[in-house]
Amino acid sequence: MHGYVIATLVGLGLLAYLAASWVGVGGEPEPGETAVRTRVRGVLGKLHEGSSPLLAVIWIGYGLLHLITPVPAEPYTGGELSSAELQVPESLKSQLVPIWYGSGAFEIALGLSVVQKKWRRWSLLAQLLMLIAVTPFVIHILGQDAALMDLLRGLPPSLGRVVLVFHNLLLFVWVARVYRDERERTSLEEQKRSSLEQQPPAEPQGAAGPPGGSATTPAKSKIKPVTIVALVMFAANSAGCLVIAVGPWRSGALYLWAIGSLATGALIGFLFGVPRWIAAKGQPTAVERTRYVPNTNIEKLSDWLTKMLVGVGLVELHELGPTLSRASSVLAAGLTLRPGRVVAPGEAQAFAVGLVAYFLVAGLIQGFLLTRMFITGAWNEEA
């Protein structure tokens, strides 16, 4: 079904491109502009501002798909062809393994570097070159129904060809637009920096500037904590999904249990991280109050559940292992092996325990961090 997901995203991208051609992207509203046009311009501006993390997700996702897809070490000898054998042209089959895994690693590097401000321009240029370099592969896939159906599972070949062509064209236009804006931004920053360096430094009275140098020093670029947290969360969740993808079991039930464990842990982390409403000093009494104040029921519920979880958890700590084992036994009983895979007895139970524990802890940490980093600030702004 992921072919229809890609087709939907391509359709939304085409609509966004047409809307951007109609109303523009960002900027101030023009005189006499309708409210709908202004809102569409604002939405497109927000999407354009978030292009770097969106492109990072796209390239890292494509790179992970390459790395988790097995490639036969020997040439095709009969049976079902792998994705790599279907999508790589015949003239390059001799270098199948380095091309497949090397392109996956390069795509992940493109996704990681585009979120860094100092590397973004070069990463975008490398993305444009990458999209040009894969043109022979795209032409090969367009001529092979089996390759199209393998790449865009669920889509008929005729629709798959349209989706693939528009996908690459839209991605190229998007990256080219972001690269142009990034080049203009860096050019303006360089002009401002050079103008500041040419101006004589203004020395305050009673204080001498540094000998033989300018008082203005360029600020060092630092990675924001939010970016670090987002990258760590993405890497943690991707690592878990990667283990599921390369495992010997069919992944449908495993992904569902992973999402459930992640959501359960996130709920617990949210309860531990809910901020508390504290009334400011001199706040009027309930009779004199002229406006509503935030409802604190969620804080009371969070405080009560947190204390209950901690108290009961400390008392019943010895039951944590058996409870986790019983829950994972349900998952292990429903696992089915992929064709041709063999595992040792008890390996399914061990894998299920590790999966539930990993995503539960990951969800708890992520739920707590997201609540503390974003909800507290959002509620303070609304107060």
N, C-alpha and C positions, 0 to 999 in steps of 0.2 A: 504493500500500500504506500510505500514511501514515494513512489512515482507521482501519485496524486498530490502528496504534500508539496513536492518540488513544483509541480504544475501550478498549484495554488499560489505559492510564493512568487513564481514567475509572473503570474497574472496580476498579483498585487504590485509587483515591481513595474510592470508595464503601465498600470493605472497611475502609479506614482510618477513615472516618467512623463506621461501625457499631461498629468495635472501640473507638474513642474514647468512643462513647456507652455502651459496656458497662463498660470498665475505667477510663475517664478518661484524662487526658494528664499524664504526669510525676507529680511529687509522691512522697511517701514511701509505701511499701507498707502496706496496712491489716493489722491483726491477723488472722492466720489465712488470709491471701491465698496462693493457690497460686503456685508458681514460674512457671508459664506466664503467669498473669495479670500477675505482676510484670514479667516480661520484655517482654510486649506493651506494658505501660504505659511501660517504659523506651524501647522502640523508638519509640513514638509521641511521647514527650517529645523524643527526639533529632530526629525529623522536624519537630516543632513549633519547636524552637530554630533549625532551618535553614530556616524558612519564608521569610525575607527573600531569601536567594540563590536559592531555588527559584522564588519569585515573580518575581524579576528575570529569570531565564532564560526563564520562560514569556512575560512581557510583551515582552522584547526579541526573542524568537523570533517572536512574532506580529507585532510591528512590522516586523521585517525581511522577513517574508513579504509585507506590504503594499508595502514599498518596492521589492522586487525583482520584483513582479508588474506587467507592463506594463499601462497603462491607455490606451485609445484617446483621442486628443485631440478627435476628432470623434464625433458621435452614431453609433449603429449604422446601417450602411447595407447589411447583408447579410453572410452568412457566419457563422462561429462566434463566439459571444459570449464576451467576456473574463470573468474571475472577478469583476472589479469590476461589470460590467454585470449579471451574474447575481445578485450578492449585495446590491446596493443597490436599494431600492424605486424604483418608477417616479417617484414624486413628487419624488425627490431626484436624478434622473439629470442634471438641468441643472448640478448642482454635483458631478459625479462625481469629477473630478480632485482638487479640494481636500479633499473628504471622504475619499477613499481614501488619499491620501498624508499628509494632515493627521492622520488617525487613526493611521496607522503611526508617524509621528514622535512623537505623543503617547504611544503605547504604549511606545516605546523610552525616552522620558523617564520614564515611570512605573517601568520596570525599573531604570533607572540611579539614580533617587532613592530607591527603597525600600531600597537597601543602605546609605544614609547615615543614621546614627542620628538626626541633627537634623532630617532631612526625612521620616523613615519614617512618622510619624503622618499627615502631610498627603498623602503618596503613597498610603497605604492608603485614606484617605478619597476621594481622587481615583479610585482603582481601583473602589471601590464605586459612585461616581457614573458611571464609565465603563460598568460592567456594567449599570446601569439605563438609560443612554442608548442602548445597543445593542439594547435589547429590541425596538424596531420592526424592526430588521434581522433579528433572530432569528426573529420572527414571519413576516417575508417569506420567509426561507429555508426555514422549516418547511413553507410552502405551495407550494414549488417543487421538484419532484424534480430538475430540472437543476442548481439552485443547491446542493442537498444533495450530489449526486454530485460536483460540482466542489469543494465545500468539504471533504468527507470522501471522498476518492477511494478506491475499493475497497469501500466499504460500500454495501449496498442501501439505498434511501430509507427503508424502515421502521425498520431498525436505526439509520440515521443520525439520524433524528428523536429516538430514545431517547438516543443518545449526546450529541447537541447539547444537549438539555434538561438532562440530568444534568450535563454539563460546566459549563454556566453556573450551575446551582444550587450545585454543589459548590464552584466557584471563588468564588461570592459568600459562601457559608458560611465557607469557609476564610479569605478576606480579612477578613470581619467578625469572626471569632474573633481573628485576629492584631491587628486594629485595636483591639478591646476590651482585649486584654492590653497593647498598647502604650500605650493611654490610661491604664490603671491604673499602668503602670510610670512614666510621666512624672508622673502625679499624686503618686505616692509620692516621687519625686525632688524635686518642688517642695516637698512638705511637709518633707522632711528639710533642704532648703536654707533654707527659711524659719525652721525651728527653730534651725538653726546660726546664722543671722543675728541672731536674737533673743537668743541666749546671749552674755554678755560674753566677749570674747576672753581666753584664758588667757595671761598674759605670763610667760615664764620669768624666773627671778631673774637680775638682772644684765643684762637685755636689755629694751629698750623697744620696744613695738610701733610700727607706722607711725602718724604723727600724723594724727588725724582720720579713721581708717579701721579696718577689721577686719583681723585677722591672717589670716583665712581668705579665700582667693581661689579661685573656682571654676576647676577645671582645664579647659583648652580641649580640645574634642573633636578628635581627630586620626584621619585615615584610616590604618588599619593597613597595613603593607607587604604582608601577605598579600592584603588586599583589592585593593591597587593592582596587584599581580602578576596576580591572577585576572582583573581587569577588562581589563588590557592583553592577556593571553593570549586572552581571549574576543573582544576587539575585533579582534586580529590574525587569528584563525581565521575570525571572521565576515566580515572584509573579503575574505579569500581566497575564501570560499564565495560571497560576494555577487558577486565578479567572475565566478565560474563560472556563477552563476545568470543573470546578465544577458548573458553571452556568446552568440555566435551558434551555438555547438555544443551538441549534446545532452550532458547533464551526467553521465550514468551513469559512463562511463569516467573522466571528469575527477575526480569525487569519489573514486573508488577510487584513482587515482594520487595525489591530494592526501593521502588518509589514509595510503597507503604511504610517501610522502615524509615526512610528519609523524612517522610511527612510526620510520622510519629515522633521521631527525635526532634524535628523542627517545632512541633507543638510544645513539647516539654521545654525546649530552649526558649520559646516565646514566653511561656509562663514564668520562667526564671528571670527573663529580661524585661518584663513589662515595667515601664517607668511609673513612678508614683506622683500623683498630683499634690502639690504643696501650695496652699493659698498664700499670696503675698501679704506682707504685713500691712495693716491698715485697711484690709479688704472689708467692705460693708457687710453687715449682717444679712441674714436671709430676708428680713423684712425690707431692708433698705436697698437690696440688690436690684439693679435695673436691667440686668442681662443674665442669660443662662451661663452656667459654668459646666465644664466637662463632667460627664457621668463617670463615677469612680467605681462602678460595680466590677469592671474587669480587673481593676487593681485589687479589690477585696477578694475576688475569686482567685486571682493569681497568688495572692498572699496565702490564702487558705490551702489551695492545692499544693503550693510549693512546700509549705510546712508539713502537709500530710505526706507528700512524696518523700521528703527527707526523713520524717519520723518513721513511716512504715518501711522505707527502704533500709534504714539502719537496723530495724528490728528483724526484717525478713531478708537481710542481705544474703543469708545462706541459701535462700530459695531462688536467687537470681540465675544461677547456673542451670538448675533443673527446669526453670520456666523457659529460659532461652532454648534449652535442648528440646523441650516439648513443642515449642513453636516451630523450630527448625525441622522437627521430624515430619510435620505436615507438609512442609515444602519439599523435603527430601523424598517423601513418598510419591510426590507427583512429578518428579523429574524423569525425563526420558532422554536417552542418549542419542546423539547424532549418528547417522549411518557410518559404520566402520570404526567407531570409537569404543574403547574398552577401558573400564576403571576398576580399581581395587574395591573389595567390599568395605563399606563404611565411608568411602570417599564422598558420596553424595551427602551424608549427614554432616561430615566435617565441613564441606563446602557451604552447605546451607547455614550452619552456625556462624561461620566467618562472614558470610554475606549479610545476614541479619544484624550481627553485632557491628560490622563496619559501617553500614548505612545508618544505623540507629545513632551511633556516636557522631557520625558526620552531620546528620540532620540536627542533632542537639546543639553542636557547636555553631552551625550555620544559622539556626533559628535564633540563638542567643545573640550572636554578633549582629545579624541584620536588625533585630529588635533594638538593640542598644545604639547602633550607628544611625539608623534612619527614623524609627518610630519616635524616639525621644525628641529628636530635632523637629520632626513634623508636628508633634503635639505641642511643643513649645511655640512654634510659629502660629498655631491655631489658637493658643491660649490668649 
